[in-house]
Every structure is written in C-alpha cells, then in structure tokens.
Amino acid sequence: MVKTGFSGAQYFTKGLHLVRQKGIRHYVILPLLINLVLLSAGCIWLFTSLMEWKDDIYQSSGSIVQWFFDNLGWLIWPIAFIAIFITVFYFFAIIANWLAAPFNGLLAEAVERHLSGESINEDTGGFVGAMKDLPRIFGREWAKFKYWLPKAIGCLLLFLIPGVNLIAPVVWFIFSAWMMSVQYVDYPMDNHKISFQTMLEHLRAKRGGPLGFGSMILLVTMIPVLNILVMPVAVAGATALWFENYRQES
C-alpha cells in the first residue's frame, strides 16, 4: 500500500517499465507525439523569452526593487525561474492532456489489463469507443480544469504578497504536484466511471503517495528531452498506482 511520498514516486519508475511492454507500446505513440510537439514548443518559447523578461522586469522596477535584485538576485532569480518553469510547463501539459485524453484513456485501459493478466488485445471498444465517448472524456477534463483554476489563481496571488512570496514557489510546487497526480490517476478512475469527486476522496485519504508520484512527474517535466516521455509514463504509472492501492475501494 502506498503510504509515503517516496513509495508514490516509485510508480513513475513502474510506468517507465510498463510502457515498454509488448501490447502496450503501440498505445504510447499518439500521447508521445502530442507531448513531443507541445512541450518542444513550450521549451523553445520559454528559453527565448526568459532573458527578455528578466531585463524588462529589472528596467521597469523602482530603485528599491532594483536594490533587491542587485543584492539578493542569487536567491530571487532562481526562485522566480523555477516558478515560471513550473507554470509554463504545467500550462502546456494541460493543453497536451486535453488533446491526448482519449488516447490516454486507452493506454490506461491497456496497462490495467496487463496488470490484471487479461488479454490486452481483447475488444473493449478501442479507438471507436473512445471517439464515441469524447463528450464524457472532455467533460471530465473540464471538471479537472474547474478544480484547478481557482486554486491556481489563489496560489499565484501569493507571489504578490511581500514576505509570503518567499514561500509561494513551494506552495505552487506542492499544488502542481497534487494536480499532476489528480490529472493522471483520473484516467483509470474514469475508465471505471468513478465520479471526479469520489476520485478526489480516494486520493485525499492517502495524500502522501499521490503527492510523491505527482512531484516526480513535475520534476521530470522540467527536464528538457526527458519531459517528452512524461505523459505516457505518467499514465502507466498512475494506472499501476490506482490498480495496487485504490482498485478495491472503487
């Protein structure tokens, strides 16, 4: 049973193993391509914009703010860049997950069947069934977005409060890690028609594991090249996390 963040993080490694299994690999192709295109675009845009933002912020600031940048820049800029990285990559990840949601559901289903020892090739509706289910699938993604948006705004407002903004990146990281877990564990839950609220209740009952798993996803998402693999690996790892810890409660 997953009880700690460390044990939850290990499911990312399990996901990496699962996506290489025969019968599962071809379900990885489309999520991988979608992630490749969007995260590559995010990386290029971010790296070309960061230094420009830094110069604009410094030049448009008052003397007091510039003094802080000059004397505490070694602390302020790394924190600011980490927060920007997490924000930008999470935004691109949201778009990628919307586009790949039907295919991620199929991947989660294939991984579950592999874990349960059933035939992966057995007809369960497949791509045609997923297309018919698009309204429900996108409705589920919309539910996740509505859950995320007000909390994200609240976390980002912390960056504007003097003093509090020093811990804002930590709060933002923890929240983003939680949302990563919510995003991916929802695929196997949704395949079994488990409501979004019920899914949240299950995750909250054992927060340590989901937070550890989400933190691992978030950290890898911030690493260029490796972040291309994140989506399918996260779906597979989240399915294993659900299968071994939440399936009996669902």
N, C-alpha and C positions, 0 to 999 in steps of 0.2 A: 504493500500500500504506500502511495506517495504521501509523505508527511512533511518533508523539508524542501527548501528551495533547491538544494543540491540534488536530491533524488528527482525532482522535477526537471532540472536541467539535463539530466541524463537521457531524457526522452528525445532530445534533439539528436543525440548520437544514434538512438534507436531508429529515428526517422531516416537518418542518412543510410543506415543499413537496409531498411525496408524498401526504399525507392530503387535499390539496385537488384531487387529480387525478380526472378523470372515471372512474368504475368502481371507485374506491377509497373515495370519500366515504361511501357507504352502509354500509360496513363499520366506519366510525368511530362511528356513532351510539350503539350499545349500550355500548362501552367508555367513551365520553364521558359518557353518562348515569350509569353506575356510579361513575365517578371524580367527577362533579359532586356526587352525593349524599354519598359518603363523605368526600371532602376538605372539603366545605362543613361537614359535621357536625364534622370534626376542627378546622377553623378556629374555629367558634363555641365549641366546648368549650374549646379551648386559650386563646383570648383571655379567656374568662370565668374561667379558673382561674389564670392566671399571677400576677396581683397577689395573689390569695389565698394562693397557695403562697409568694410572696416574704415576705409578712407572717408567715405561720406559721413559716417557716424561721428568720427573724430573731428572733422572740419566743421560740422554743423552744431557741435556741442559748445556749451559755455566754458569759461575758464576753469571753473571748479570741476566739471566733468572731465575736462582735458587733463587736469592735475591728477585725478584718479586714474585715468588711462596711462599717464606717464609713469606714475609711481606704483600702481597696482595692476598694470596691464598683464603682468605674468600670471595673475590669478583671474582677472576679469575675462580676458580674451579666450583662454581655454574653456572656461565655463560657458561663455556665450557661444562659442563654436560647437561645443558638444550639444547644447540645447538646440541650435539651428540644425545640426546634422540629424538629430532625432526627429525634430519637427518635419523637416523636408522629406526624409526617407519614410516617415510614417505616413505623410500625405500621399506620396507616390505608392506606398504599399496599399493604402485604402483603394486607390483607383485600380491597381492591379488585382486586388481581391474581388472587386466588383466585376471586372471583366472575366476573371477566371473562376468565379463562383460555381458555375455548372460543372466545370471540369474538376475543380477541387472536390466537389461532392462525389464525383465518380471515382476519383483517386482514393478518397476516404473509404468508400464502399469496397474497393478492391483490396485495400490494406486490411480492413476488418475481416473480409472473407479469408484472406491469407492467415491472419492471426487465429481465426476460429477453425482453420483446417478445411474450409469448404472450397469448392471449385471456384476459382476466380472467373473462369470463362462461362459459368452458368448465367443464363439470360435473366437479368434483373431490370430490364428496361433500357439500360445503356444510354447512349447519346440521345436517341429519340425520346426516351423517357425524361431525360434531363431537360431537353428543349420544351417538352410539354409542361414541365414543372417550373419554367422560368419565372412566371408571376410570383409563385411562392418563394422561390430562391431569392429573387431581387427584393421581395418584401422582407425577407429575413435580413438581408444586407442593410436595408433601410432601417430596420429595428436596431441593428448594431450601431448605425450611424447616429440615430437619435439618442442612444445611450451614451455614445462617445462625445458628441458635440458640446453639451452644456458643461460637462466635467472638464473637457479640454479647454474651454474658454475660461473656466474658473482657475485651472492650473496656470494658464498663460498670463492671467491677470496678476498672479503672484510676482511675475517678473517686473511689474511696475511699482511694487511696494518697496520702498527703501528698507534695507535690513532683511526683510523677508525674501527679497530677490536672491539672496545668497544661497538659500536652500531650495529655491524654485527649481533649479535643474534636477535636484534629487527627487523632488516631488513629481516632476514631469517624467523622469525616467521610470519611477515605480508605477505611475499611472499607465504609461505607454507599455510597460512590460505586462501589466494586468490586461490591457486591451489586446495585446498580441495573443495572449492565451485565450481570451474570450473569442477572438476572431477565428482561431484555428480549431479549438475544441468544439466550436459550434457546428462544424461540418459533419462529424459523425453523429452529434446530437440531433441535428436537423434531419439527417437521413432516417432517423427513427421517429421523426415527427414530435420530438420533445420540444415543448414551448421554450421561447427565449428566456422567460422569467424562471422557469424550472431549471434550465441550464445554468443560469447565474447562481441560483440557490445551491446547486451541486458544487460549483467552483468555490463559492464563498465558504462552504463547510470545510474545505481543505485548501486554504489560500496558499500555503507555503509551496506546494508542488506547482500549481499553475503560475505563481509568480516567478519561481525558479526557471520554469520552462519558457515563459514569456521573456524573461531577462536574457536568456541565451539567444532566443530569436532576435531580440532587439540588438544585442551586441554584434551578432554576425551580420545583421542588416546594415550596420555601419561600416563594414569592411568591404571596400571595392573588390569586385570579381567574385568573392565568396558570397556576396549578397544576392547574386543571381540565382544561387541554388536554394535560397531560403524558403520560398513559397512551397514547393513540393515536399521538401524535407520537413517543414513545419506541419504540413497537413498530415503526413505519415506519422510523425512523432506525436501529434495531438490525438490522432486516432488510437495509437498504442496507449497513450495516457488515459483516454476515455475507456478503452477496452479493459485495461487492467485495474482501473480504480473507480469507474463510475457506471459501468455497464449494468451491474446488478441493481443499482439504485434507479435506473432509468425505466 
